[in-house]
Amino acid sequence: MVEKILSRPGLVEAVAADRRAGRTIAFANGIFDLLHVGHVRYLQAAAAEADRLIVGVNDDAAAAAKGPGRPILTAAVRAELVAALRGVSYVTIFSEPTVAELLTLLEPDVHCKGTDYTIETVPERDVVRAYGGRIAIVGDPKEHSTRDLLARIRG
């Protein structure tokens, strides 16, 4: 699965090759600390939006902002777990507060966000609109969370 985890230059190259082959590109992102069914459903739904799915995984500093003891898993391990999921084509780790820079660089056909967003609340909506992409709200209702799972484990 490591071959799916790409640096930005590698990702740009892979996307360019996919575009030359006529493939469409979807983009999803998240922390994915303690992968759970909500994550899987979100990524499966995102993968259904295009021929290829890129997943941006937040770095450890962003995950640490979720609270004490976070992240549970390092960004490298989280990226490897996400890369192992069927439907995920490429994974990259990012350190910016939003994925706006990655979206500007890659210009995916569709930017996928979970059901805790609406099209109007997606932080990167203006970036996506500027290059002519679309936004899709995908996945099941936000009834699963890493925070709740951790609370149950620590119980």
Backbone hydrogen bonds in HBPLUS format (Angstrom, degrees):
<---DONOR---> <-ACCEPTOR-->    atom                        ^
c    i                          cat <-CA-CA->   ^        H-A-AA   ^      H-
h    n   atom  resd res      DA  || num        DHA   H-A  angle D-A-AA Bond
n    s   type  num  typ     dist DA aas  dist angle  dist       angle   num
A0004-LYS N   A0001-MET O   2.94 MM   3  5.54 158.3  1.99 118.1 125.1     1
A0005-ILE N   A0002-VAL O   2.93 MM   3  5.22 149.9  2.02 109.0 118.5     2
A0091-VAL N   A0004-LYS O   2.90 MM  87  5.98 157.1  1.95 143.1 142.0     3
A0006-LEU N   A0091-VAL O   2.79 MM  85  6.11 154.6  1.85 168.2 177.0     4
A0011-LEU N   A0007-SER O   2.83 MM   4  6.00 151.5  1.91 152.2 161.0     5
A0012-VAL N   A0008-ARG O   2.86 MM   4  6.06 162.2  1.89 159.5 163.4     6
A0013-GLU N   A0009-PRO O   3.08 MM   4  6.27 159.4  2.12 145.3 150.6     7
A0014-ALA N   A0010-GLY O   2.97 MM   4  6.17 158.9  2.01 144.3 150.1     8
A0015-VAL N   A0011-LEU O   2.89 MM   4  6.06 165.5  1.91 155.4 158.9     9
A0016-ALA N   A0012-VAL O   2.96 MM   4  6.11 157.2  2.02 145.6 152.2    10
A0017-ALA N   A0013-GLU O   3.02 MM   4  6.29 157.1  2.08 148.5 154.3    11
A0018-ASP N   A0014-ALA O   2.96 MM   4  6.24 156.3  2.01 147.6 154.4    12
A0019-ARG N   A0015-VAL O   2.85 MM   4  6.09 159.3  1.90 153.2 158.6    13
A0020-ARG N   A0016-ALA O   2.95 MM   4  6.20 156.2  2.00 147.1 153.6    14
A0021-ALA N   A0017-ALA O   3.09 MM   4  6.33 138.9  2.27 138.5 149.4    15
A0021-ALA N   A0018-ASP O   3.07 MM   3  5.02 124.7  2.39  92.7 107.3    16
A0023-ARG N   A0018-ASP O   2.92 MM   5  5.25 163.3  1.95 152.0 146.3    17
A0022-GLY N   A0019-ARG O   2.90 MM   3  4.93 158.3  1.95 104.8 110.9    18
A0052-ARG N   A0024-THR O   2.99 MM  28  6.26 142.2  2.13 147.8 159.6    19
A0109-ASP N   A0025-ILE O   2.85 MM  84  5.30 121.7  2.20 129.7 145.4    20
A0110-VAL N   A0025-ILE O   3.21 MM  85  6.67 151.2  2.30 151.6 157.7    21
A0026-ALA N   A0052-ARG O   2.82 MM  26  6.09 155.3  1.88 155.7 164.1    22
A0054-ILE N   A0026-ALA O   2.89 MM  28  6.18 165.1  1.91 149.3 153.1    23
A0027-PHE N   A0110-VAL O   2.90 MM  83  6.34 140.2  2.06 153.6 165.9    24
A0112-CYS N   A0027-PHE O   2.71 MM  85  5.86 173.2  1.72 173.6 176.0    25
A0028-ALA N   A0054-ILE O   2.93 MM  26  6.36 151.7  2.01 157.7 167.0    26
A0056-GLY N   A0028-ALA O   2.84 MM  28  6.29 158.7  1.88 152.3 156.7    27
A0030-GLY N   A0056-GLY O   3.00 MM  26  6.51 146.9  2.12 162.0 172.4    28
A0058-ASN N   A0030-GLY O   3.05 MM  28  6.03 157.0  2.10 131.9 138.8    29
A0039-HIS N   A0036-HIS O   2.98 MM   3  5.43 122.5  2.32 109.3 122.9    30
A0040-VAL N   A0036-HIS O   3.13 MM   4  6.51 159.4  2.17 151.6 157.7    31
A0041-ARG N   A0037-VAL O   2.91 MM   4  6.10 165.9  1.93 154.0 157.2    32
A0042-TYR N   A0038-GLY O   3.00 MM   4  6.10 155.3  2.06 142.9 149.9    33
A0043-LEU N   A0039-HIS O   2.92 MM   4  6.16 166.0  1.94 156.3 159.5    34
A0044-GLN N   A0040-VAL O   2.87 MM   4  6.02 156.7  1.92 150.6 157.6    35
A0045-ALA N   A0041-ARG O   3.01 MM   4  6.08 160.1  2.05 143.2 148.6    36
A0046-ALA N   A0042-TYR O   2.91 MM   4  6.13 152.5  1.99 144.8 153.3    37
A0047-ALA N   A0043-LEU O   2.90 MM   4  6.02 156.4  1.95 144.8 150.8    38
A0048-ALA N   A0044-GLN O   3.18 MM   4  6.43 138.1  2.37 138.9 149.1    39
A0049-GLU N   A0046-ALA O   3.02 MM   3  5.39 159.8  2.06 111.7 118.2    40
A0089-SER N   A0053-LEU O   2.86 MM  36  5.12 146.9  1.97 137.1 147.4    41
A0090-TYR N   A0053-LEU O   3.11 MM  37  6.53 157.8  2.16 151.2 153.2    42
A0055-VAL N   A0090-TYR O   2.83 MM  35  6.26 152.5  1.91 146.4 155.2    43
A0092-THR N   A0055-VAL O   2.98 MM  37  6.44 153.4  2.06 155.1 159.3    44
A0057-VAL N   A0092-THR O   2.79 MM  35  6.12 163.6  1.82 156.7 162.3    45
A0094-PHE N   A0057-VAL O   2.94 MM  37  6.14 155.8  2.00 145.1 150.6    46
A0059-ASP N   A0094-PHE O   2.89 MM  35  5.68 130.5  2.14 167.8 162.1    47
A0063-ALA N   A0059-ASP O   3.21 MM   4  6.51 159.1  2.25 149.0 155.2    48
A0064-ALA N   A0060-ASP O   2.86 MM   4  6.01 146.9  1.97 146.0 154.9    49
A0065-ALA N   A0062-ALA O   3.18 MM   3  5.33 138.2  2.36  99.0 110.1    50
A0066-LYS N   A0063-ALA O   3.03 MM   3  5.54 162.0  2.06 113.8 119.7    51
A0067-GLY N   A0064-ALA O   3.20 MM   3  5.92 168.3  2.22 117.3 120.8    52
A0070-ARG N   A0067-GLY O   3.22 MM   3  5.77 145.7  2.35 140.7 139.4    53
A0078-ARG N   A0074-THR O   2.86 MM   4  6.15 165.9  1.88 159.1 163.7    54
A0079-ALA N   A0075-ALA O   2.80 MM   4  5.93 158.0  1.85 150.3 156.2    55
A0080-GLU N   A0076-ALA O   3.07 MM   4  6.26 151.8  2.15 138.8 146.3    56
A0081-LEU N   A0077-VAL O   2.98 MM   4  6.28 157.7  2.04 152.6 158.1    57
A0082-VAL N   A0078-ARG O   3.02 MM   4  6.25 165.6  2.04 151.8 155.4    58
A0083-ALA N   A0079-ALA O   2.87 MM   4  6.02 158.4  1.92 147.9 154.5    59
A0084-ALA N   A0080-GLU O   3.14 MM   4  6.31 131.6  2.38 137.9 149.2    60
A0084-ALA N   A0081-LEU O   3.15 MM   3  5.23 135.9  2.35  97.0 109.1    61
A0085-LEU N   A0082-VAL O   3.08 MM   3  5.54 160.9  2.11 113.6 119.6    62
A0088-VAL N   A0085-LEU O   3.23 MM   3  5.82 164.3  2.25 130.6 134.3    63
A0103-LEU N   A0099-VAL O   2.89 MM   4  6.14 162.8  1.92 162.1 167.8    64
A0104-THR N   A0100-ALA O   2.91 MM   4  6.10 157.8  1.96 150.0 155.8    65
A0105-LEU N   A0101-GLU O   2.99 MM   4  6.17 152.9  2.06 144.2 151.8    66
A0106-LEU N   A0102-LEU O   2.87 MM   4  5.98 163.0  1.89 155.2 159.1    67
A0107-GLU N   A0103-LEU O   2.70 MM   4  5.15 152.0  1.77 140.5 148.4    68
A0134-ARG N   A0109-ASP O   3.02 MM  25  6.37 155.4  2.08 142.5 149.7    69
A0111-HIS N   A0134-ARG O   2.86 MM  23  6.33 156.5  1.92 156.2 163.1    70
A0136-ALA N   A0111-HIS O   3.00 MM  25  6.21 159.2  2.05 141.2 144.9    71
A0113-LYS N   A0136-ALA O   2.97 MM  23  6.39 158.8  2.02 160.3 166.9    72
A0138-VAL N   A0113-LYS O   2.83 MM  25  6.09 159.9  1.87 160.6 167.0    73
A0117-TYR N   A0114-GLY O   3.08 MM   3  5.98 154.5  2.14 124.9 128.5    74
A0121-THR N   A0118-THR O   2.98 MM   3  5.20 144.2  2.11 105.2 115.9    75
A0125-ARG N   A0122-VAL O   3.09 MM   3  5.37 164.9  2.12 123.9 123.2    76
A0127-VAL N   A0124-GLU O   3.03 MM   3  5.31 120.8  2.39 107.1 121.9    77
A0128-VAL N   A0124-GLU O   3.06 MM   4  6.36 163.6  2.09 162.0 166.7    78
A0129-ARG N   A0125-ARG O   2.94 MM   4  6.10 163.9  1.96 150.7 155.4    79
A0130-ALA N   A0126-ASP O   2.93 MM   4  5.97 148.6  2.03 139.2 147.8    80
A0131-TYR N   A0127-VAL O   3.37 MM   4  6.74 145.8  2.50 147.6 153.8    81
A0133-GLY N   A0128-VAL O   2.91 MM   5  5.06 146.4  2.03 158.4 150.8    82
A0132-GLY N   A0129-ARG O   3.13 MM   3  4.99 151.1  2.21  98.3 107.1    83
A0143-GLU N   A0141-PRO O   2.62 MM   2  5.60 126.0  1.91 118.2 101.0    84
A0149-LEU N   A0145-SER O   3.02 MM   4  6.28 158.7  2.07 146.5 153.0    85
A0150-LEU N   A0146-THR O   2.81 MM   4  6.01 163.0  1.83 158.1 162.0    86
A0151-ALA N   A0147-ARG O   3.03 MM   4  6.25 153.4  2.10 143.0 150.5    87
A0152-ARG N   A0148-ASP O   3.03 MM   4  6.31 152.8  2.11 146.9 153.5    88
A0153-ILE N   A0149-LEU O   2.97 MM   4  6.26 156.3  2.02 149.9 156.6    89
A0154-ARG N   A0150-LEU O   2.85 MM   4  6.02 166.0  1.87 154.8 158.4    90
A0155-GLY N   A0151-ALA O   2.84 MM   4  5.64 127.0  2.12 133.3 147.4    91
